[in-house]
Amino acid sequence: MENQDLANRRQEARLALEGEARQKKRESDKEETESRRREAVRALEGSERHLAKEKAEQVIKLAELAVKQTAEAAAEKERAAAQAAAASRAATEQANQNRRTNINQAEKTIQEIKKAPASLSGIRTLKTYLTEAADSEKISLTRIALSTEEKKRVDNLATTKSRRFGGVIIVLIIFLLLVGGGAYFFAFSKINLPKEVNPPISTVLKPESLIFAEKHKVLALEKSSARELKRQINEEIMATGDADEVLELFFTNNNQVVNFRFWQNLLALGRTENFLSALGTKFMLGIYGKGSGSFLALTITDYDRAFAGMLAWEKTLAIDLGEILAGQTVNPPREAKFTDQVLKNIDTRELGGFVVYGFLNRNLLIIAKNNTVFGEVIDRSRQAGQ
C-alpha cells in the first residue's frame, strides 16, 4: 500500500513538472499508439482470414478433383466391361456360326453318301479271302486248309529245333564258365593261400590305453584271489625296476576285459555305489619304473559325485591301495592328513608321500603312489593332447 501511494505521488509530481501541454501531448501519443495497435491487429486478423479462405478453397478443389477422377475411373471400368461383354458376345456368336456351318456340312455329306450307289463290300474276314482265292485259282477250300496246316507244322518244327539248339548253346556256355571259374579259383588259391596258418595266441583285444604306455601285459583273474592279484602286481612293480617307461596291466575274466567295478570287488575295496556309478567303463593300472610305483587311471561320467566319493575315500585310500600302488603294505600315521597342492598346474590332494590323487580334467581321475609317478602321468597326458 505504501509503495502504491509513493508511485501515485511520483506520477503527480511528474505531471506538475511537465505542464498541461506536455500532458496533452503524452495522452495524444498514447491514443495514437493504441489506434495503430488496433489497426495492426485488424490487419493481422484479415490476413489470417484470407489464408484460411485460400486453404478452404484449395481443399474444395482437391475434393472436386478426387470426385472427378473417381467418376472417370468408374466410367472407364464400365467401358471396359461393356467392351468385354461385346467381345464375349461376338465370340459366342462366331462359335455358334461355326457350329451351324459344321452341322450343315455334315448333313450335306450324309445326303451325298445316301445318294451314292451301294458299292462297298461287307467286312472282310479270313473266310472271305479264302473264298475269293478258291474262286480265282480254281482250288478247293479243303486243299487250302491242308496247305495251311502243313505250313503250321513246318513252322512249329523249325521253331522247336531253333529252341533246342539255343538251349544247348546256353548250357554249353554255362558249363565253360563254371570250368573256367573253378580253374581260376584253384590257381588263385594256390598262389595266395599261405602254406601254414598259425592259430591266434589269445582272443582278448587290448583296450585303448588311457595313458600312453610302452609295454602291455594281461593278467587273467579266473582263479585269482585278492592276495594272489596283489602278489602278481607286486612282482610286476619289482620287475620294472627303475626303467623310464610305463607298463600297462589290464585284467581279463574268461577272455573278456573287466571294468573297475569287477576289479575292486575282487580286491574288496568296498567303494559305495554312489562313487562307482560316477565312473566310466574304462580304467588302467600303469607301473612307472622311475617312480618305483604304479597309478590308477579312471574315466569319469559324473565329476561332482566322483569328487565327493574321493573325499570320502581319503580315510582308507592309502591302506586300500597301498599294496597296489607301492607293492607293499602301507600304514600311514593316524595324524597324517591330506593336503592340497598344485603339481604342474594340476590341483591334487596328497597324504604325506603315501598317495596322491587329482583330476586331469572332468573326465579322468588319477590315483598315484607319489608325485614322481603323478607328474609323469601329467606329462604323458599332455603329450597325447588330453
LOVOKE-105612 format. One record per residue: residue number from 1; x, y, z of N, C-alpha, C in turn. Coordinates in steps of 0.1 Angstrom, whole numbers, plus 5000, padded with zeros to 4 digits. Layout:
BEGIN
REC,NUM,X,Y,Z,X,Y,Z,X,Y,Z
...
This chain:
BEGIN
REC,1,5008,4988,5000,5000,5000,5000,5009,5012,5000
REC,2,5019,5013,5008,5028,5024,5009,5035,5026,4995
REC,3,5039,5015,4989,5045,5016,4975,5036,5022,4965
REC,4,5023,5019,4966,5013,5024,4956,5012,5039,4958
REC,5,5011,5043,4971,5010,5058,4973,5022,5065,4968
REC,6,5034,5059,4970,5046,5066,4966,5046,5067,4951
REC,7,5041,5057,4943,5041,5058,4929,5031,5068,4924
REC,8,5020,5069,4931,5010,5080,4927,5016,5094,4929
REC,9,5022,5095,4940,5028,5109,4943,5039,5112,4932
REC,10,5047,5102,4929,5057,5105,4918,5051,5109,4905
REC,11,5039,5102,4902,5032,5105,4889,5027,5119,4890
REC,12,5021,5123,4901,5016,5137,4902,5027,5147,4901
REC,13,5038,5144,4907,5049,5154,4906,5054,5155,4892
REC,14,5055,5144,4885,5060,5144,4871,5050,5152,4862
REC,15,5037,5151,4864,5027,5158,4857,5028,5173,4860
REC,16,5031,5176,4872,5032,5190,4876,5044,5197,4869
REC,17,5055,5190,4869,5067,5195,4863,5065,5196,4847
REC,18,5059,5187,4840,5058,5187,4826,5048,5198,4821
REC,19,5038,5201,4829,5029,5211,4824,5017,5205,4817
REC,20,5007,5213,4815,4995,5208,4808,4997,5204,4794
REC,21,5005,5212,4786,5007,5209,4772,5014,5196,4770
REC,22,5024,5194,4778,5031,5181,4776,5022,5170,4780
REC,23,5014,5171,4790,5005,5161,4794,4995,5157,4783
REC,24,4990,5168,4776,4981,5165,4765,4988,5158,4754
REC,25,5001,5162,4751,5008,5155,4740,5010,5141,4743
REC,26,5013,5138,4756,5016,5124,4760,5003,5116,4758
REC,27,4992,5122,4762,4979,5114,4761,4976,5112,4746
REC,28,4979,5122,4738,4977,5121,4723,4985,5110,4717
REC,29,4998,5110,4721,5007,5099,4716,5002,5085,4720
REC,30,4997,5085,4732,4993,5072,4738,4981,5067,4730
REC,31,4971,5076,4727,4960,5072,4719,4963,5068,4705
REC,32,4973,5075,4699,4977,5072,4685,4984,5058,4685
REC,33,4992,5055,4695,4999,5042,4696,4988,5031,4697
REC,34,4978,5034,4706,4968,5024,4708,4960,5022,4695
REC,35,4957,5033,4687,4950,5032,4675,4958,5023,4665
REC,36,4971,5026,4664,4979,5018,4654,4979,5003,4658
REC,37,4979,5001,4671,4980,4987,4676,4967,4980,4671
REC,38,4955,4987,4673,4942,4981,4669,4942,4979,4654
REC,39,4947,4988,4646,4947,4987,4632,4956,4975,4628
REC,40,4968,4974,4634,4976,4962,4631,4970,4949,4635
REC,41,4963,4949,4646,4955,4936,4649,4945,4933,4639
REC,42,4937,4944,4635,4927,4941,4625,4933,4936,4612
REC,43,4945,4943,4608,4951,4938,4595,4956,4924,4596
REC,44,4962,4921,4608,4966,4907,4610,4955,4897,4609
REC,45,4944,4901,4616,4932,4892,4615,4927,4890,4601
REC,46,4928,4901,4593,4923,4900,4579,4932,4890,4571
REC,47,4945,4891,4573,4955,4882,4566,4952,4868,4570
REC,48,4950,4865,4583,4947,4851,4587,4934,4846,4581
REC,49,4924,4855,4580,4912,4850,4574,4914,4847,4559
REC,50,4922,4856,4552,4924,4854,4538,4932,4841,4536
REC,51,4942,4838,4544,4949,4825,4543,4939,4813,4546
REC,52,4931,4814,4555,4921,4804,4558,4912,4801,4547
REC,53,4908,4812,4540,4899,4811,4529,4905,4804,4517
REC,54,4918,4808,4515,4926,4802,4504,4927,4787,4506
REC,55,4930,4783,4519,4932,4769,4522,4919,4761,4520
REC,56,4908,4768,4524,4895,4761,4523,4892,4759,4508
REC,57,4895,4770,4499,4892,4768,4485,4901,4757,4479
REC,58,4913,4756,4484,4922,4746,4479,4917,4732,4482
REC,59,4912,4731,4495,4906,4718,4499,4895,4714,4490
REC,60,4886,4724,4488,4874,4721,4479,4878,4717,4465
REC,61,4889,4724,4459,4893,4720,4446,4899,4706,4446
REC,62,4906,4702,4456,4912,4688,4457,4901,4678,4458
REC,63,4890,4682,4466,4879,4672,4467,4872,4671,4454
REC,64,4870,4682,4447,4863,4681,4434,4871,4673,4424
REC,65,4885,4675,4424,4893,4667,4415,4893,4652,4419
REC,66,4892,4649,4432,4891,4635,4435,4878,4629,4431
REC,67,4867,4636,4432,4854,4631,4428,4854,4629,4413
REC,68,4861,4639,4405,4861,4638,4391,4869,4625,4387
REC,69,4881,4623,4393,4889,4612,4390,4882,4599,4393
REC,70,4875,4599,4404,4867,4586,4407,4856,4584,4397
REC,71,4850,4594,4393,4839,4592,4383,4845,4587,4369
REC,72,4857,4593,4365,4863,4589,4353,4867,4574,4354
REC,73,4873,4570,4366,4877,4557,4367,4865,4547,4366
REC,74,4854,4551,4373,4842,4543,4372,4837,4542,4358
REC,75,4837,4553,4350,4833,4553,4336,4842,4544,4328
REC,76,4855,4544,4331,4865,4536,4323,4862,4521,4326
REC,77,4859,4518,4339,4856,4504,4342,4843,4500,4334
REC,78,4833,4509,4334,4821,4505,4327,4824,4503,4312
REC,79,4832,4512,4306,4835,4510,4292,4843,4497,4290
REC,80,4852,4493,4299,4860,4481,4297,4850,4469,4298
REC,81,4841,4470,4308,4832,4459,4310,4823,4457,4298
REC,82,4818,4469,4292,4810,4468,4280,4818,4462,4268
REC,83,4830,4466,4267,4838,4460,4256,4840,4445,4258
REC,84,4843,4441,4271,4845,4427,4273,4832,4419,4270
REC,85,4821,4425,4274,4808,4418,4271,4805,4417,4256
REC,86,4809,4428,4249,4807,4428,4234,4816,4417,4228
REC,87,4829,4417,4233,4838,4407,4227,4833,4393,4230
REC,88,4828,4391,4242,4822,4377,4246,4811,4373,4237
REC,89,4802,4383,4235,4790,4380,4226,4795,4377,4212
REC,90,4805,4385,4207,4810,4382,4194,4816,4368,4193
REC,91,4824,4365,4203,4830,4351,4203,4819,4340,4203
REC,92,4809,4342,4212,4798,4332,4212,4791,4331,4199
REC,93,4788,4343,4193,4781,4343,4180,4790,4336,4169
REC,94,4803,4338,4170,4812,4332,4160,4812,4316,4162
REC,95,4813,4312,4175,4813,4298,4178,4800,4291,4173
REC,96,4789,4298,4176,4776,4293,4171,4775,4292,4156
REC,97,4781,4302,4149,4781,4302,4134,4789,4291,4129
REC,98,4801,4288,4136,4810,4277,4131,4803,4264,4134
REC,99,4796,4263,4145,4789,4250,4148,4778,4248,4138
REC,100,4770,4258,4134,4760,4257,4124,4766,4253,4110
REC,101,4777,4259,4107,4784,4255,4094,4788,4241,4094
REC,102,4794,4236,4105,4798,4222,4106,4786,4213,4105
REC,103,4776,4216,4112,4764,4207,4111,4758,4207,4097
REC,104,4757,4218,4090,4752,4218,4076,4761,4210,4067
REC,105,4775,4211,4069,4784,4204,4061,4782,4189,4063
REC,106,4780,4185,4076,4779,4171,4079,4766,4165,4073
REC,107,4755,4173,4074,4742,4169,4068,4744,4167,4053
REC,108,4751,4176,4047,4753,4175,4032,4760,4163,4028
REC,109,4771,4160,4036,4779,4148,4034,4771,4135,4035
REC,110,4762,4135,4046,4754,4123,4048,4744,4121,4036
REC,111,4738,4132,4031,4729,4131,4020,4736,4126,4008
REC,112,4749,4130,4005,4756,4125,3993,4759,4111,3995
REC,113,4763,4106,4007,4765,4092,4009,4753,4084,4007
REC,114,4741,4089,4011,4729,4081,4009,4726,4080,3995
REC,115,4729,4091,3987,4725,4090,3972,4735,4082,3964
REC,116,4747,4079,3969,4757,4072,3962,4753,4057,3961
REC,117,4757,4049,3950,4753,4035,3949,4760,4027,3959
REC,118,4754,4016,3963,4760,4008,3974,4770,3998,3968
REC,119,4782,4003,3966,4793,3995,3960,4803,3990,3971
REC,120,4801,3994,3984,4811,3989,3994,4808,3975,3998
REC,121,4818,3967,3999,4816,3953,4004,4815,3953,4019
REC,122,4811,3942,4024,4810,3940,4038,4824,3938,4044
REC,123,4823,3935,4057,4836,3933,4064,4843,3921,4059
REC,124,4856,3923,4056,4864,3912,4050,4871,3904,4061
REC,125,4868,3891,4061,4874,3881,4071,4883,3871,4064
REC,126,4889,3863,4072,4897,3852,4066,4889,3843,4057
REC,127,4877,3841,4061,4869,3832,4052,4866,3839,4039
REC,128,4864,3852,4039,4862,3859,4027,4874,3858,4017
REC,129,4886,3860,4023,4898,3859,4015,4900,3845,4009
REC,130,4897,3835,4017,4899,3821,4013,4889,3818,4001
REC,131,4877,3823,4003,4867,3820,3993,4871,3827,3980
REC,132,4875,3839,3980,4880,3846,3968,4892,3839,3962
REC,133,4901,3835,3970,4913,3827,3965,4908,3815,3958
REC,134,4899,3808,3964,4894,3795,3958,4887,3798,3944
REC,135,4879,3808,3944,4873,3812,3931,4882,3816,3920
REC,136,4893,3823,3924,4902,3829,3914,4912,3818,3909
REC,137,4917,3809,3918,4927,3799,3915,4921,3786,3912
REC,138,4907,3785,3913,4901,3772,3910,4906,3761,3918
REC,139,4908,3763,3932,4912,3752,3941,4902,3752,3952
REC,140,4901,3740,3958,4891,3738,3968,4895,3743,3982
REC,141,4885,3746,3990,4888,3751,4004,4896,3740,4012
REC,142,4893,3727,4009,4899,3716,4016,4914,3717,4014
REC,143,4918,3719,4001,4932,3719,3998,4939,3731,4005
REC,144,4932,3742,4005,4938,3754,4011,4940,3751,4026
REC,145,4930,3745,4032,4931,3741,4047,4943,3732,4049
REC,146,4945,3722,4041,4956,3712,4042,4969,3720,4041
REC,147,4970,3729,4031,4982,3736,4029,4986,3745,4041
REC,148,4975,3750,4047,4977,3759,4059,4982,3751,4071
REC,149,4976,3739,4073,4980,3730,4084,4995,3726,4082
REC,150,4999,3722,4069,5012,3718,4067,5022,3729,4070
REC,151,5019,3741,4066,5028,3753,4068,5029,3755,4083
REC,152,5018,3753,4091,5019,3755,4105,5029,3744,4111
REC,153,5028,3732,4106,5036,3721,4112,5051,3723,4109
REC,154,5053,3728,4097,5067,3731,4093,5073,3742,4102
REC,155,5065,3752,4104,5069,3764,4112,5072,3759,4127
REC,156,5063,3751,4132,5065,3746,4146,5077,3738,4147
REC,157,5080,3729,4137,5092,3721,4138,5104,3730,4137
REC,158,5104,3740,4129,5116,3749,4128,5118,3756,4141
REC,159,5107,3761,4147,5108,3768,4160,5114,3759,4171
REC,160,5109,3746,4171,5113,3737,4181,5128,3734,4180
REC,161,5133,3732,4168,5147,3729,4165,5155,3741,4170
REC,162,5150,3753,4166,5158,3765,4170,5159,3767,4185
REC,163,5148,3764,4192,5148,3765,4207,5157,3755,4213
REC,164,5157,3742,4208,5166,3732,4213,5181,3736,4211
REC,165,5183,3741,4199,5197,3745,4196,5202,3756,4205
REC,166,5193,3766,4207,5196,3777,4216,5199,3772,4231
REC,167,5190,3762,4235,5192,3757,4249,5205,3750,4250
REC,168,5209,3742,4240,5222,3735,4240,5234,3745,4241
REC,169,5233,3756,4234,5243,3766,4234,5244,3772,4247
REC,170,5233,3776,4254,5233,3782,4267,5239,3773,4278
REC,171,5235,3760,4277,5241,3750,4287,5256,3749,4285
REC,172,5261,3749,4272,5275,3748,4270,5283,3760,4275
REC,173,5277,3772,4273,5283,3784,4278,5284,3784,4293
REC,174,5274,3780,4300,5274,3779,4315,5284,3769,4319
REC,175,5285,3758,4313,5295,3747,4317,5309,3753,4315
REC,176,5312,3760,4304,5325,3765,4302,5329,3776,4313
REC,177,5319,3784,4316,5321,3794,4326,5324,3788,4340
REC,178,5317,3777,4344,5319,3770,4356,5333,3764,4356
REC,179,5337,3757,4346,5350,3751,4345,5361,3762,4346
REC,180,5359,3772,4338,5370,3783,4339,5371,3790,4352
REC,181,5359,3793,4359,5359,3799,4372,5366,3790,4382
REC,182,5362,3777,4381,5368,3767,4391,5384,3767,4389
REC,183,5388,3766,4377,5403,3766,4374,5409,3779,4380
REC,184,5403,3790,4377,5409,3803,4382,5409,3803,4397
REC,185,5399,3799,4403,5398,3799,4418,5409,3790,4424
REC,186,5410,3778,4418,5420,3769,4422,5434,3774,4421
REC,187,5437,3780,4409,5451,3786,4407,5453,3798,4417
REC,188,5443,3806,4418,5445,3818,4427,5447,3814,4442
REC,189,5440,3803,4446,5441,3798,4459,5455,3793,4462
REC,190,5460,3786,4452,5474,3780,4453,5484,3791,4454
REC,191,5482,3802,4447,5492,3813,4447,5491,3821,4460
REC,192,5479,3824,4465,5478,3833,4476,5476,3827,4490
REC,193,5472,3814,4490,5470,3808,4503,5483,3805,4510
REC,194,5485,3810,4523,5497,3807,4530,5498,3792,4533
REC,195,5510,3788,4533,5513,3773,4535,5508,3769,4549
REC,196,5509,3778,4559,5506,3774,4572,5500,3786,4580
REC,197,5488,3784,4586,5482,3795,4593,5483,3792,4608
REC,198,5490,3801,4616,5492,3799,4630,5479,3803,4637
REC,199,5474,3795,4647,5462,3799,4654,5466,3811,4663
REC,200,5456,3820,4666,5458,3832,4674,5462,3827,4688
REC,201,5471,3835,4694,5476,3832,4708,5465,3835,4718
REC,202,5458,3846,4716,5447,3850,4725,5436,3857,4718
REC,203,5424,3855,4722,5412,3862,4716,5409,3875,4723
REC,204,5417,3879,4733,5415,3891,4740,5420,3903,4732
REC,205,5411,3913,4730,5415,3926,4724,5420,3936,4734
REC,206,5432,3941,4732,5438,3951,4742,5430,3963,4742
REC,207,5425,3968,4753,5417,3980,4754,5426,3992,4750
REC,208,5419,4003,4747,5426,4016,4744,5432,4021,4756
REC,209,5445,4025,4756,5452,4030,4768,5448,4044,4771
REC,210,5445,4046,4784,5441,4059,4788,5453,4068,4789
REC,211,5465,4063,4793,5478,4070,4793,5488,4062,4785
REC,212,5496,4068,4777,5505,4061,4768,5514,4052,4776
REC,213,5516,4040,4772,5525,4030,4778,5533,4023,4768
REC,214,5546,4021,4771,5555,4014,4762,5552,3999,4761
REC,215,5548,3993,4772,5546,3979,4773,5532,3976,4778
REC,216,5527,3963,4775,5514,3959,4779,5514,3945,4783
REC,217,5506,3941,4794,5506,3927,4798,5492,3924,4804
REC,218,5488,3912,4801,5475,3907,4805,5476,3899,4818
REC,219,5467,3901,4828,5466,3893,4840,5452,3887,4840
REC,220,5452,3873,4839,5439,3867,4840,5434,3865,4854
REC,221,5421,3867,4857,5416,3868,4870,5407,3856,4873
REC,222,5406,3846,4864,5396,3835,4866,5398,3828,4879
REC,223,5411,3825,4883,5414,3817,4895,5422,3826,4905
REC,224,5421,3839,4904,5429,3847,4913,5421,3852,4925
REC,225,5427,3853,4936,5421,3859,4948,5427,3873,4950
REC,226,5422,3880,4960,5428,3893,4962,5443,3892,4965
REC,227,5447,3883,4974,5461,3881,4978,5469,3878,4966
REC,228,5464,3869,4957,5472,3865,4945,5473,3876,4936
REC,229,5463,3884,4934,5464,3895,4925,5474,3906,4930
REC,230,5473,3909,4943,5483,3918,4948,5497,3913,4947
REC,231,5499,3900,4948,5513,3894,4947,5518,3896,4932
REC,232,5509,3893,4923,5513,3895,4909,5516,3909,4905
REC,233,5508,3919,4910,5511,3933,4908,5524,3937,4914
REC,234,5527,3932,4926,5540,3935,4933,5552,3930,4925
REC,235,5550,3918,4920,5561,3912,4911,5564,3921,4899
REC,236,5553,3926,4893,5555,3934,4881,5562,3947,4885
REC,237,5558,3953,4897,5565,3965,4901,5580,3963,4903
REC,238,5583,3952,4910,5597,3949,4912,5605,3946,4899
REC,239,5598,3939,4890,5605,3936,4877,5607,3948,4868
REC,240,5599,3958,4870,5601,3970,4862,5613,3978,4865
REC,241,5618,3977,4878,5630,3984,4882,5628,3999,4881
REC,242,5639,4005,4877,5639,4020,4876,5639,4024,4861
REC,243,5633,4016,4852,5632,4020,4838,5623,4032,4836
REC,244,5627,4040,4827,5619,4052,4824,5609,4049,4813
REC,245,5600,4040,4817,5589,4036,4809,5577,4031,4817
REC,246,5566,4030,4810,5553,4026,4817,5549,4012,4812
REC,247,5546,4003,4821,5540,3990,4818,5525,3991,4821
REC,248,5516,3988,4812,5502,3988,4814,5497,3974,4817
REC,249,5490,3972,4828,5484,3959,4831,5469,3960,4829
REC,250,5464,3951,4821,5449,3950,4820,5445,3936,4823
REC,251,5433,3935,4829,5428,3923,4835,5416,3917,4828
REC,252,5416,3904,4827,5405,3897,4819,5399,3886,4828
REC,253,5387,3883,4825,5379,3872,4831,5372,3865,4820
REC,254,5376,3852,4818,5370,3844,4806,5373,3852,4793
REC,255,5385,3856,4791,5389,3863,4779,5382,3876,4776
REC,256,5376,3882,4786,5369,3895,4785,5375,3905,4794
REC,257,5379,3917,4789,5385,3927,4797,5374,3932,4808
REC,258,5379,3933,4820,5370,3936,4831,5370,3951,4834
REC,259,5360,3956,4840,5359,3971,4844,5363,3972,4858
REC,260,5364,3985,4863,5369,3988,4876,5359,3982,4887
REC,261,5346,3981,4884,5337,3976,4894,5341,3961,4897
REC,262,5343,3953,4887,5347,3939,4889,5360,3938,4896
REC,263,5370,3947,4892,5383,3946,4898,5383,3950,4913
REC,264,5376,3961,4916,5375,3965,4930,5368,3955,4939
REC,265,5358,3948,4933,5351,3938,4941,5360,3927,4944
REC,266,5369,3923,4935,5378,3912,4937,5388,3916,4949
REC,267,5392,3929,4949,5401,3933,4959,5394,3938,4972
REC,268,5381,3937,4972,5373,3941,4984,5376,3955,4988
REC,269,5376,3964,4979,5379,3978,4982,5367,3985,4989
REC,270,5355,3980,4987,5343,3984,4994,5339,3998,4990
REC,271,5341,4002,4978,5336,4015,4973,5321,4015,4972
REC,272,5315,4027,4975,5300,4028,4975,5295,4028,4961
REC,273,5282,4025,4960,5275,4025,4947,5275,4039,4941
REC,274,5273,4049,4950,5273,4063,4945,5286,4067,4938
REC,275,5297,4062,4943,5310,4065,4937,5312,4057,4924
REC,276,5309,4044,4925,5311,4035,4913,5302,4039,4902
REC,277,5290,4045,4904,5281,4049,4893,5286,4062,4887
REC,278,5295,4069,4893,5301,4081,4887,5313,4078,4878
REC,279,5317,4065,4877,5329,4061,4869,5324,4056,4855
REC,280,5333,4057,4846,5331,4052,4832,5334,4037,4832
REC,281,5334,4031,4820,5337,4017,4818,5352,4014,4817
REC,282,5360,4024,4815,5374,4021,4812,5382,4025,4825
REC,283,5393,4017,4828,5403,4021,4838,5416,4014,4834
REC,284,5427,4019,4840,5440,4015,4836,5449,4014,4849
REC,285,5457,4004,4850,5467,4003,4860,5481,4003,4853
REC,286,5488,4014,4856,5502,4015,4850,5513,4015,4860
REC,287,5524,4010,4857,5536,4009,4866,5547,4018,4859
REC,288,5552,4027,4867,5563,4036,4862,5576,4033,4870
REC,289,5586,4028,4862,5598,4023,4869,5605,4033,4877
REC,290,5607,4045,4872,5615,4056,4879,5608,4060,4891
REC,291,5595,4059,4892,5587,4063,4904,5586,4052,4914
REC,292,5591,4040,4910,5590,4028,4919,5576,4026,4924
REC,293,5566,4027,4915,5552,4025,4919,5543,4026,4907
REC,294,5530,4025,4910,5520,4025,4899,5510,4036,4901
REC,295,5501,4036,4892,5490,4046,4892,5477,4040,4886
REC,296,5466,4045,4891,5453,4041,4886,5447,4053,4878
REC,297,5442,4050,4866,5435,4060,4857,5421,4055,4856
REC,298,5411,4064,4860,5397,4060,4860,5390,4070,4852
REC,299,5381,4066,4842,5373,4075,4835,5361,4079,4843
REC,300,5356,4092,4841,5346,4098,4850,5334,4102,4841
REC,301,5322,4099,4846,5310,4103,4839,5302,4114,4847
REC,302,5305,4115,4860,5299,4125,4869,5310,4131,4878
REC,303,5315,4142,4874,5326,4148,4882,5323,4151,4896
REC,304,5311,4157,4899,5308,4161,4912,5307,4149,4922
REC,305,5300,4138,4917,5299,4127,4926,5312,4120,4928
REC,306,5321,4119,4917,5334,4113,4918,5343,4121,4928
REC,307,5342,4134,4927,5350,4143,4937,5345,4140,4951
REC,308,5332,4140,4953,5327,4137,4967,5331,4123,4972
REC,309,5331,4114,4962,5335,4100,4966,5349,4099,4970
REC,310,5358,4106,4963,5372,4106,4967,5375,4112,4980
REC,311,5368,4123,4983,5369,4129,4997,5365,4119,5008
REC,312,5354,4111,5005,5350,4102,5015,5360,4090,5016
REC,313,5367,4087,5005,5376,4076,5004,5390,4079,5011
REC,314,5392,4092,5013,5405,4096,5018,5409,4089,5032
REC,315,5398,4085,5039,5401,4079,5052,5408,4066,5051
REC,316,5406,4058,5041,5412,4045,5039,5419,4043,5026
REC,317,5421,4054,5018,5427,4053,5005,5441,4047,5005
REC,318,5449,4052,5013,5463,4047,5014,5464,4033,5018
REC,319,5455,4029,5027,5456,4015,5032,5450,4005,5021
REC,320,5439,4010,5015,5432,4001,5005,5441,3999,4992
REC,321,5448,4009,4988,5456,4008,4976,5471,4008,4978
REC,322,5475,4007,4990,5490,4007,4993,5497,3996,4986
REC,323,5493,3984,4987,5500,3973,4980,5498,3974,4965
REC,324,5488,3980,4960,5486,3981,4946,5495,3992,4940
REC,325,5497,4003,4947,5504,4014,4942,5519,4013,4945
REC,326,5522,4008,4957,5536,4008,4962,5542,3994,4962
REC,327,5534,3983,4960,5539,3970,4961,5542,3965,4975
REC,328,5537,3972,4984,5539,3967,4998,5528,3974,5007
REC,329,5526,3968,5019,5516,3973,5028,5520,3987,5033
REC,330,5510,3996,5033,5512,4010,5037,5504,4013,5050
REC,331,5510,4018,5060,5503,4022,5073,5507,4036,5077
REC,332,5500,4046,5071,5503,4060,5074,5499,4063,5088
REC,333,5506,4072,5095,5503,4076,5109,5489,4081,5110
REC,334,5483,4080,5121,5469,4084,5123,5467,4099,5121
REC,335,5478,4106,5126,5477,4121,5125,5479,4126,5111
REC,336,5483,4118,5101,5485,4122,5088,5472,4126,5081
REC,337,5472,4137,5074,5460,4142,5067,5463,4146,5053
REC,338,5453,4146,5044,5455,4150,5031,5456,4165,5030
REC,339,5465,4170,5022,5467,4184,5020,5466,4188,5005
REC,340,5462,4200,5002,5461,4205,4988,5474,4209,4984
REC,341,5477,4206,4971,5489,4210,4964,5487,4212,4949
REC,342,5495,4219,4943,5495,4221,4928,5507,4215,4922
REC,343,5505,4205,4914,5515,4198,4907,5514,4200,4892
REC,344,5524,4207,4886,5524,4210,4872,5510,4216,4867
REC,345,5506,4226,4875,5493,4233,4873,5481,4224,4874
REC,346,5482,4213,4881,5470,4204,4884,5468,4204,4899
REC,347,5456,4207,4903,5452,4206,4917,5452,4191,4922
REC,348,5459,4188,4932,5460,4174,4937,5458,4175,4952
REC,349,5456,4162,4958,5455,4160,4972,5465,4150,4976
REC,350,5474,4152,4986,5485,4143,4989,5484,4139,5004
REC,351,5488,4127,5006,5489,4122,5020,5503,4119,5023
REC,352,5511,4129,5027,5525,4127,5032,5533,4117,5025
REC,353,5533,4117,5011,5542,4108,5004,5537,4094,5002
REC,354,5525,4091,5008,5519,4077,5007,5511,4076,4995
REC,355,5503,4086,4991,5494,4085,4980,5490,4099,4976
REC,356,5488,4101,4963,5483,4114,4958,5473,4112,4947
REC,357,5463,4121,4946,5453,4119,4936,5448,4133,4931
REC,358,5443,4133,4919,5438,4145,4913,5431,4142,4900
REC,359,5424,4152,4895,5416,4151,4882,5424,4159,4871
REC,360,5428,4151,4861,5435,4158,4850,5425,4167,4842
REC,361,5412,4162,4842,5401,4170,4836,5389,4164,4842
REC,362,5377,4169,4838,5365,4165,4844,5361,4150,4840
REC,363,5369,4144,4832,5366,4131,4827,5377,4120,4831
REC,364,5387,4124,4838,5398,4115,4840,5404,4117,4854
REC,365,5403,4107,4863,5409,4107,4877,5421,4099,4877
REC,366,5432,4104,4884,5444,4097,4885,5447,4095,4900
REC,367,5450,4083,4904,5455,4080,4918,5469,4074,4917
REC,368,5479,4080,4923,5493,4075,4921,5500,4074,4934
REC,369,5511,4066,4934,5519,4064,4946,5525,4077,4951
REC,370,5531,4085,4943,5538,4097,4947,5537,4107,4936
REC,371,5544,4119,4939,5544,4130,4929,5552,4127,4917
REC,372,5562,4118,4918,5570,4115,4906,5561,4107,4896
REC,373,5554,4097,4901,5545,4090,4892,5534,4099,4887
REC,374,5528,4107,4895,5517,4116,4891,5522,4126,4880
REC,375,5534,4131,4882,5540,4141,4873,5543,4135,4859
REC,376,5547,4122,4859,5549,4115,4846,5536,4113,4839
REC,377,5526,4110,4847,5512,4108,4840,5508,4121,4834
REC,378,5510,4132,4841,5506,4146,4836,5513,4148,4823
REC,379,5527,4146,4822,5535,4148,4810,5530,4140,4799
REC,380,5527,4127,4801,5523,4118,4790,5509,4122,4785
REC,381,5500,4126,4794,5487,4131,4791,5487,4143,4782
REC,382,5496,4153,4785,5497,4165,4777,5503,4162,4764
REC,383,5513,4153,4763,5519,4150,4750,5509,4143,4741
REC,384,5499,4136,4747,5489,4130,4739,5477,4139,4736
REC,385,5478,4152,4741,5468,4162,4738,5455,4160,4746
REC,386,5456,4153,4758,5444,4151,4766,5441,4163,4775
